[in-house]
Amino acid sequence: MKSFLPQELKTPQLHGILLGSIGPRPIAFASTIDAEGNPNLSPYSFFNVFSANPPILIFSPARRVRNNTTKHTLENAEATKEVVINVVNYDIVQQMSLSSTEYPEGTNEFEKAGLSMLKSDLVKPFRVKESPVQYECKVKEVVHLGKEGGAGNLVIAEVVKVHVREDLMDEHLKIDQHKIDLVARMGGSWYSRANQGMFEVPKPLSSLGIGVDQMPHEVKNSSILTGNDLGKLGNVEMLPSQEEVNAFIKENNMQAYVEENESSKLHIIAQEYLEKDQVTEAWKILLAKTYN
């Protein structure tokens, strides 16, 4: 067994050991607004429930290791004293991951991730409509744990209203753990699906993904592609060129679907590529009609 004193390790090394060994960790999909009312949405896996009476949730937006700056979520929570914590299940895990991309201040991550803003009842931040459980919270206190990169900031939030999707509960208000299909964070790019086991979600690009809001209308409003499919598609820096699309369609004998206006068939084939994480190839299929 190798043993270390924390001060012997660089912060990224210690961070990796902590995240790789303490898990699975639930995910707080935190929605806030800034002083001007601009929405912000970001996930945090330093999170859990700590009290039922009063109902208290705590999550920690840590200072960035690379430049010791603070995150918009923390700044907004301190400024407005309100937050909505949305639960993450498997149906929205790819969109949640896409929202963690560090877009410029003022960017609406709801739109980038293709998620719906739902007005809250008692607080100003919006809820994530697609989330199966949403907690409207008032921020009671923020505890700063340090001033260096990697230091946590405990946002202690009291739940003031709970929203639960009706089909998840029985007559006794017990939540069916299979139906809710929760996911949790592991180390690296790994997650755990509570009712099935571990799976991998590639981390968002260090450069900015285009986001769901920049997709062609036919793609982002597809009746076939899921939210997770859109999350994968949104995490590309640029779309393939017309020449790349035409060459791929010809090489794979898909021209007939394009000529016959078979959008549904093309979307089904693209989805099969997405299931294998072949995102670039999926985009070439989805853009075939656009470039035809």
GIZI-V963890 format. One record per run of one state. SS is the DSSP state (A for helix, B for strand, O for the rest). FROM is the first residue (numbers start at 1). TO is the last residue. Records with the same first field share a line. If there is no record, write none. Layout:
# GIZI-V963890
SS = FROM-TO ; FROM-TO
This chain:
# GIZI-V963890
O = 1-5 ; 9-10 ; 22-24 ; 26-27 ; 34-38 ; 45-46 ; 53-54 ; 61-71 ; 81-81 ; 88-88 ; 100-108 ; 114-116 ; 119-126 ; 129-132 ; 145-152 ; 165-165 ; 170-174 ; 176-176 ; 181-181 ; 186-189 ; 194-196 ; 201-211 ; 215-216 ; 221-226 ; 235-241 ; 252-254 ; 260-262 ; 276-278 ; 287-287 ; 292-292
A = 6-8 ; 11-21 ; 72-80 ; 90-99 ; 109-113 ; 166-168 ; 177-180 ; 212-214 ; 217-220 ; 227-234 ; 242-251 ; 255-259 ; 263-275 ; 279-286 ; 288-291
B = 25-25 ; 28-33 ; 39-44 ; 47-52 ; 55-60 ; 82-87 ; 89-89 ; 117-118 ; 127-128 ; 133-144 ; 153-164 ; 169-169 ; 175-175 ; 182-185 ; 190-193 ; 197-200
